[in-house]
Amino acid sequence: AQAVGAKTMAEYMEFLPSMLTAQAARLSSQLGLTNRVQMNFNCVITNVPGPQFPLYFTGAKMVANYGTGPVMDGVALFHVIGSYNGNMSISATSCRDIMPDPEFYKQCIEESFEALKQAANASRASGNSKRKPRSRKTLPKAAPAPVEEQHSA
């Protein structure tokens, strides 16, 4: 399977309202469809970009946006990484049998994110923040076209 870009995913979501998606997941679980199909994964990570400007509903400003993944048989951990108005959120829905201590998992995510920020800031401070162009691997040249034999009759 190939990864789908955030922009493409956002465009898809215009056609799949979240209520419909949630009902489809619920129906799939109720019918036991996930038990009939062998899943090749048990963890989902999805990126849901949100608007980078404040939204209002009946005059009230939305202060944050959090996502949640559907609870489905066979999927032990579902991450939703979202953004809204310059902020990012990471939400996780999990099976208690697989993750008995979600608070510890939250702590691990926060510590990893802080370490990543520190590494990025250190790189920026040392002047290594400019991206270096990827070295292009030279592809092997194509084999010459086959020569057709001509037979005289």
C-alpha positions as a printed Julia matrix, in Angstrom:
153×3 Matrix{Float64}:
   0.0     0.0     0.0
   1.14    3.52   -0.67
   0.86    6.44    1.73
  -1.69    9.09    0.85
  -0.68   12.74    1.17
  -2.37   15.03    3.71
  -3.88   17.24    1.0
  -5.35   14.25   -0.81
  -6.72   12.87    2.45
  -8.32   16.23    3.27
  -9.93   16.25   -0.17
 -11.31   12.74    0.42
 -12.78   13.83    3.73
 -14.94   16.38    1.93
 -16.77   13.43    0.4
 -16.83   11.17    3.46
 -18.53   12.9     6.38
 -17.22   11.72    9.73
 -20.64   10.43   10.79
 -20.72    8.14    7.75
 -17.17    6.93    8.4
 -17.97    6.24   12.07
 -21.14    4.33   11.15
 -19.25    2.25    8.6
 -16.63    1.33   11.23
 -19.35    0.48   13.76
 -21.24   -1.67   11.25
 -18.03   -3.44   10.25
 -17.35   -4.25   13.89
 -20.94   -5.37   14.62
 -20.96   -7.7    11.64
 -17.55   -9.08   12.58
 -16.11   -8.17    9.19
 -12.68   -7.61   10.68
 -12.7   -11.23   11.86
 -13.37  -12.44    8.33
 -10.56  -10.47    6.75
  -6.98  -10.95    7.89
  -5.6    -7.58    8.93
  -1.96   -6.9     8.13
  -1.7    -4.22   10.79
  -2.81   -3.47   14.34
  -1.74    0.18   14.63
  -3.04    3.14   12.64
  -1.47    6.61   12.45
  -3.35    9.29   10.56
  -2.66   12.97    9.96
  -5.7    15.24    9.84
  -4.7    18.81    9.0
  -7.16   21.36   10.26
  -7.67   25.04    9.48
  -4.82   27.3    10.54
  -7.17   30.1    11.56
  -9.72   30.34   14.39
 -13.22   28.97   13.86
 -16.38   30.25   15.51
 -19.75   28.65   16.2
 -22.63   30.92   17.18
 -20.07   33.5    18.27
 -18.0    31.14   20.45
 -14.38   30.64   19.43
 -13.21   27.05   19.08
 -10.13   26.82   21.29
  -8.85   23.35   20.39
  -9.48   20.4    18.11
  -8.84   16.77   19.02
  -9.38   13.64   16.99
 -10.3    10.11   17.87
 -10.03    6.88   15.97
 -12.72    4.25   15.68
 -12.62    1.3    18.04
 -12.43   -1.79   15.83
 -11.63   -5.43   16.32
  -8.03   -6.11   15.35
  -6.83   -2.51   15.69
  -5.1    -2.22   19.05
  -3.84    1.36   18.72
  -5.17    4.27   16.65
  -3.33    7.62   16.55
  -4.85   10.83   15.21
  -2.39   13.69   14.69
  -4.32   16.87   14.07
  -3.67   20.56   13.76
  -5.74   23.67   14.34
  -4.84   27.35   14.43
  -1.08   26.8    14.73
  -1.29   24.0    17.3
  -0.85   20.26   16.96
  -2.55   17.49   18.92
  -1.83   13.79   19.19
  -4.69   11.55   20.3
  -4.54    7.82   20.85
  -7.36    5.3    21.17
  -6.2     1.92   22.42
  -7.22   -1.46   23.73
  -6.62   -1.76   27.5
  -5.34   -5.31   27.04
  -2.59   -4.03   24.75
  -1.91   -0.77   26.6
  -2.78   -1.08   30.29
  -1.13    2.26   31.18
  -2.11    5.0    28.69
  -0.7     7.7    31.0
   2.78    6.18   30.62
   2.32    6.09   26.84
   1.36    9.79   26.92
   4.52   10.53   28.91
   6.64    8.64   26.34
   5.07   10.59   23.44
   5.66   13.93   25.23
   9.3    13.07   26.04
   9.96   11.95   22.46
   8.41   15.13   21.09
  10.56   17.29   23.4
  13.7    15.39   22.33
  12.77   15.94   18.68
  12.24   19.68   19.28
  15.61   19.96   21.04
  17.38   18.16   18.2
  15.71   20.42   15.63
  16.64   23.55   17.6
  20.25   22.36   18.02
  20.49   21.71   14.29
  19.05   25.14   13.53
  21.46   26.83   15.97
  24.5    25.11   14.45
  23.52   26.21   10.96
  22.75   22.71    9.76
  19.1    23.49    9.17
  19.53   23.99    5.43
  18.48   20.94    3.57
  21.11   19.32    1.51
  19.95   18.1    -1.86
  19.44   14.38   -2.0
  22.1    12.62   -3.95
  20.58   11.2    -7.07
  21.31    7.6    -7.66
  22.23    7.0   -11.23
  19.92    4.52  -12.76
  21.37    1.81  -14.92
  21.15    2.58  -18.58
  18.51    0.74  -20.47
  19.57   -2.26  -22.43
  19.84   -1.61  -26.15
  16.76   -2.43  -28.16
  16.84   -5.92  -29.66
  17.94   -6.06  -33.26
  15.4    -7.68  -35.48
  16.76  -10.2   -37.88
  15.72   -9.73  -41.45
  15.37  -12.81  -43.58
  15.41  -12.57  -47.3
  12.91  -14.71  -49.08
